[in-house]
């Protein structure tokens, strides 16, 4: 998922046992927690961390695709890519707004991203080298995100769950758009099919890493599942993604770049090779192919957009002053 398995989440809480038991009883009864409801501080912190990581990932995730708007092969492809990037910006805004219901400001979350204190999904630190990569990102990256985000529609925190309903509808379109690009390439020339295979080769393993470490290595996953912030383990989600995606690759006539991939008749699931978790943590900690470039671009855009934010605040202040003047005149 885009929040990368709650990297750095804080499940610690200091409330007394009676309060925690009453809260857990509400969770177990599948009652939604709303912004004004009492909640453990650990629950609030975990949600802020997950939702902000998710929002940051949507915003940073616009960069590799935005680089291809002017180079998309047809006008139809340009329009579809523009629509997708616009959706991703909207997803970030939904999620920042949902985070604000927990008492944290959007400015604070933005500062955490720009300072490097906050994380975003490691997948967006890989470059989109060819047009086929745009197809692979839609097919694999958005496909992996959907696998987790569908479950988030049942998250115990109401604003997050409701925001995810629309996000999932749009992400489903993004996944289909990416797969349609891959179909077109695989039905094209030999060179186009080679581009599709190359994109799959480079994005397969980073897409599997999106679900985060296995449960034994994911410190806060069990608490997050008990609070029903997440519903499935990282490994379960990863297996579901592999089982859904391998047949799609076979339909395309592409080879999944995993020599250890085998169908297990006993478990009715695919067994897969070892994931390079050293690479995963290296990218998460800032040493991926595009970490520095992504953050440099984000900081530049934030700096250059300062006048827009200032103008919007000034306009809002003038509107409020006019309203106050009108009320005073009416009195």
KANOR-V580740 format. One record per pair of residues at least 4 apart in sequence whose C-alpha atoms are under 7 Angstrom apart, sorted by the first residue. I is the first residue (numbers start at 1). J is the second residue. D is the distance in Angstrom with one decimal. If there is no record, write none. Layout:
[[I/J/D] [I/J/D]]
This chain:
[[1/5/6.8] [1/144/6.6] [1/145/4.7] [1/148/5.6] [1/210/5.4] [1/211/5.1] [2/54/5.2] [2/57/6.0] [2/120/7.0] [2/121/5.0] [2/145/6.3] [2/210/6.7] [3/50/5.5] [3/53/5.0] [3/54/4.8] [3/120/6.5] [3/121/6.0] [4/121/5.7] [4/210/5.6] [4/211/5.8] [4/212/5.0] [5/211/6.0] [5/212/4.6] [5/234/6.9] [6/50/5.8] [9/46/5.2] [9/49/6.0] [9/220/6.6] [10/42/6.0] [10/45/6.1] [10/46/5.5] [11/42/4.6] [11/43/6.5] [11/46/6.1] [11/220/6.2] [11/223/6.6] [12/42/4.9] [13/40/6.1] [13/41/5.6] [13/42/4.6] [15/19/6.5] [15/20/6.6] [15/40/6.5] [16/20/6.4] [17/21/6.0] [18/22/6.2] [19/23/6.2] [20/24/6.1] [21/25/6.1] [22/26/6.6] [23/27/6.5] [23/39/6.8] [24/28/6.0] [25/29/6.2] [26/30/6.5] [26/31/5.5] [27/31/5.8] [27/156/6.7] [27/227/6.3] [32/156/5.1] [32/157/5.7] [32/158/5.3] [33/37/6.3] [33/156/6.0] [33/157/4.8] [33/158/5.7] [34/157/6.3] [34/158/5.5] [35/101/5.7] [35/102/6.2] [39/43/6.6] [39/44/6.9] [40/44/6.5] [41/45/6.1] [42/46/6.0] [43/47/6.2] [44/48/6.2] [44/102/6.7] [45/49/6.1] [46/50/6.1] [47/51/5.8] [48/52/5.8] [48/99/5.8] [49/53/6.0] [50/54/6.1] [51/55/6.1] [51/95/6.1] [51/99/6.2] [52/56/6.0] [52/95/7.0] [52/96/6.5] [52/99/6.7] [52/109/6.7] [53/57/6.1] [53/118/6.9] [53/119/5.8] [53/120/5.1] [54/58/6.4] [54/120/6.8] [55/59/6.4] [55/91/7.0] [55/92/4.3] [55/95/5.3] [55/96/6.1] [56/60/6.1] [56/92/6.8] [56/120/5.6] [57/61/5.6] [57/120/4.7] [57/121/5.5] [58/62/6.7] [58/88/5.4] [58/89/6.6] [58/91/6.5] [58/92/5.4] [59/88/6.7] [59/89/5.9] [59/92/5.9] [60/124/6.9] [60/294/6.9] [61/124/5.6] [62/66/5.8] [62/85/5.7] [62/88/6.7] [63/67/6.3] [64/127/6.5] [64/128/5.7] [65/134/6.5] [68/72/5.8] [69/78/5.6] [69/81/6.6] [69/82/6.8] [72/77/5.9] [72/78/5.4] [73/77/6.5] [74/78/6.3] [75/79/6.2] [76/80/6.2] [77/81/6.0] [78/82/6.1] [79/83/6.2] [80/84/6.3] [81/85/6.2] [82/86/6.1] [83/87/6.2] [84/88/6.4] [84/174/6.5] [85/89/6.4] [86/90/6.3] [87/91/6.2] [88/92/6.4] [89/93/6.5] [90/94/6.2] [91/95/6.2] [91/167/6.2] [92/96/6.1] [93/97/6.0] [94/98/6.2] [94/163/6.3] [95/99/6.1] [96/100/6.3] [96/106/6.1] [97/101/6.9] [98/159/5.6] [98/160/6.1] [99/104/6.6] [100/104/5.0] [100/105/5.5] [100/106/6.6] [104/108/6.8] [105/109/6.5] [106/110/6.1] [107/111/6.1] [108/112/6.3] [109/113/6.5] [110/114/6.2] [111/115/5.9] [112/116/6.2] [112/117/5.0] [112/118/5.1] [113/117/6.1] [113/118/4.8] [113/119/6.9] [114/299/6.2] [121/210/6.9] [122/210/7.0] [122/283/6.0] [122/284/5.5] [123/206/5.9] [123/207/6.7] [123/210/6.6] [125/288/5.8] [125/289/6.0] [125/290/4.6] [125/291/5.1] [126/289/5.7] [126/290/5.8] [127/290/6.5] [128/133/5.3] [128/134/6.7] [129/133/6.5] [132/136/6.3] [132/182/6.9] [132/195/5.9] [132/196/5.3] [132/199/6.0] [133/137/6.0] [133/199/5.1] [134/138/6.3] [134/178/6.7] [135/139/6.1] [135/178/4.0] [135/179/6.1] [135/181/5.1] [135/182/5.5] [136/140/5.5] [136/178/6.2] [136/199/6.1] [136/200/6.3] [136/203/6.9] [137/141/4.8] [137/142/6.5] [137/178/6.7] [138/142/5.1] [138/143/7.0] [138/174/5.6] [138/175/4.6] [138/177/6.5] [138/178/3.9] [138/179/6.7] [139/143/5.5] [139/175/4.7] [139/176/6.7] [139/178/4.6] [139/179/4.9] [140/144/5.9] [140/207/6.3] [141/145/6.2] [141/207/5.7] [142/146/6.1] [142/171/6.3] [142/174/6.6] [142/175/5.4] [143/147/6.4] [143/175/5.6] [144/207/6.7] [144/241/6.2] [145/149/6.0] [146/150/5.8] [146/168/6.4] [146/171/6.6] [146/172/7.0] [147/237/6.5] [147/241/6.5] [148/152/6.7] [148/237/6.6] [149/153/6.7] [149/164/6.8] [149/168/6.5] [150/168/6.4] [151/231/6.2] [152/161/5.8] [152/164/6.5] [152/230/6.4] [153/161/4.3] [153/162/6.5] [153/164/5.3] [153/165/5.7] [154/161/5.7] [155/160/6.9] [155/161/5.1] [155/228/5.9] [155/229/4.9] [155/230/6.3] [156/228/5.5] [156/229/5.6] [157/161/6.2] [158/162/6.1] [159/163/6.1] [160/164/6.2] [161/165/6.8] [163/167/6.5] [164/168/5.8] [165/169/6.6] [166/170/6.4] [167/171/6.0] [168/172/6.0] [169/173/6.7] [170/174/6.4] [171/175/6.2] [172/176/6.3] [173/177/6.1] [174/178/6.2] [175/179/6.3] [176/180/6.0] [177/181/6.4] [178/182/6.5] [179/183/6.2] [180/184/6.3] [181/185/6.3] [182/186/6.1] [182/196/6.3] [183/187/6.1] [183/252/6.3] [184/188/6.2] [185/192/5.1] [185/193/5.4] [185/196/6.4] [186/192/6.6] [186/193/4.5] [186/196/6.7] [186/252/6.2] [188/192/5.9] [188/193/6.6] [189/193/6.4] [190/194/6.2] [191/195/6.4] [192/196/6.4] [193/197/6.3] [194/198/6.1] [195/199/6.2] [196/200/6.3] [197/201/6.1] [197/254/6.0] [198/202/6.4] [199/203/6.1] [200/204/5.6] [201/257/5.5] [203/207/5.9] [204/208/6.5] [205/209/6.4] [206/210/6.5] [208/238/6.3] [209/280/6.7] [211/234/5.4] [211/238/6.2] [212/234/6.1] [213/217/5.7] [213/218/5.7] [213/234/6.8] [214/218/6.2] [214/234/6.0] [214/235/5.7] [215/221/6.8] [215/233/6.7] [215/234/6.5] [220/224/6.3] [221/225/6.1] [222/226/6.2] [223/227/6.2] [224/228/6.1] [224/229/5.4] [224/230/5.9] [225/229/6.0] [225/230/5.0] [225/231/5.6] [232/236/6.3] [232/237/6.5] [233/237/6.3] [234/238/6.1] [235/239/6.1] [236/240/6.2] [237/241/6.2] [238/242/6.3] [239/243/6.1] [240/244/6.2] [241/245/6.0] [242/246/5.9] [243/269/6.3] [243/270/6.2] [245/249/6.3] [246/250/6.3] [247/251/6.2] [248/252/6.4] [249/253/6.3] [249/254/5.2] [249/255/6.7] [249/256/6.9] [250/254/5.8] [250/255/7.0] [258/273/6.3] [260/272/5.6] [260/273/4.9] [261/270/6.6] [261/271/5.6] [261/272/4.4] [261/273/6.2] [262/270/5.5] [262/271/5.2] [262/272/6.6] [263/269/5.9] [263/270/4.4] [263/271/6.2] [264/268/5.6] [264/269/5.4] [264/270/5.6] [264/271/6.3] [276/280/6.6] [277/281/6.2] [278/282/6.1] [279/283/6.2] [280/284/6.2] [281/285/6.0] [282/286/6.5] [282/287/5.4] [282/288/6.6] [283/287/4.9] [283/288/4.1] [286/291/5.6] [287/291/6.3] [290/294/6.0] [291/295/6.4] [292/296/5.9] [293/297/6.1] [294/298/6.2] [295/299/6.0] [296/300/6.2] [297/301/6.1] [298/302/6.1] [299/303/6.1] [300/304/6.1] [301/305/5.9] [302/306/6.4] [305/309/6.7] [306/310/6.2] [307/311/6.0] [308/312/6.1] [309/313/6.2] [310/314/6.1] [311/315/6.1] [312/316/6.2] [313/317/6.2] [314/318/6.2] [315/319/6.2] [316/320/6.2] [317/321/6.2] [318/322/6.2] [319/323/6.2] [320/324/6.3] [321/325/6.2] [322/326/6.1] [323/327/6.2] [324/328/6.2] [325/329/6.2] [326/330/6.1] [327/331/6.3]]
